[in-house]
Amino acid sequence: MELGKALLYLGLFLVALGILLLYFPKLFAWFGHLPGDIRIEREGLRVYIPLTSALLLSLLLTLLLNLLEYFWRR
């Protein structure tokens, strides 16, 4: 029963995130263009390494999963 509740909340979160990305794309336009993201563009070559964006995404997902675990174990 508890797993079902966690999956329901995760699904609702993903639906809300999808609606935000679909209808408000400028809200997340900064993501991927942060200081620390490496971008090399030359003739015939394009390299993009999103270091800062990956670290920020990792931090947010870690916090989210820890919150889910905290409320799931209550």
N, C-alpha and C positions, 0 to 999 in steps of 0.2 A: 504494500500500500504506500509506504514512504517513497519507494523508487518511482512510483507513478506520479506522486506529487512533485518530486524533483524534476522529472521529465516534462511535466505540464508547465512548471515555471520556466524551465529552459526553453521550451517551445514558445511560450508567450514572449519571452525576452527576444528570441530570434525573429519572431513576427514583428515586434515593435522596432527592432533594429532594421529589418528589411523595409518597413514602411518609411522610416527615417531616411534610409539610403535612396529609396525610390523617389520620394517626393521632396526631399531636401538635400540634394547632392552637394550643394555648396557648404553645408554644415560640416562635411568631412573632407573638403577640398584641401585642407592643410595637411592631412595625413599622407605621408609619402614624400612630402616636400619640407621636412624638418631639417634644422641644422644638424649635421652629422650624417645625413644620408648622402652617400657618394654617388655622383652622377658624372659619367665621362661620355662625352659625345664628340666623335670625330667622323670624318668622312668614311663611310663604310663600317663604322663601329659605334655601338651604343651599349654602354654598360651601366647598370643601375644596381646599387647595393644599399638597401634601406636599413642601415644599422640602427639608427635612433628610432625609427618607426617600429622595427621588430622588438626592440627593448621595451618601448612603451606598450605595445600590444601584449607582450609577455607579462608585464607588470599588471595590466588591467585584467587579463585572463586569470592570473594567479590570485588576485584579490577576489574576483568573482567566484572562482571555484572554492576558495577558502570560506567565503560567505555562505555559499550553498552547502558546504560540508558542516559549517557551524549550525545552520538552521535545520539541516537534515538530522543531525544527531540529538537535537533538543527533544 
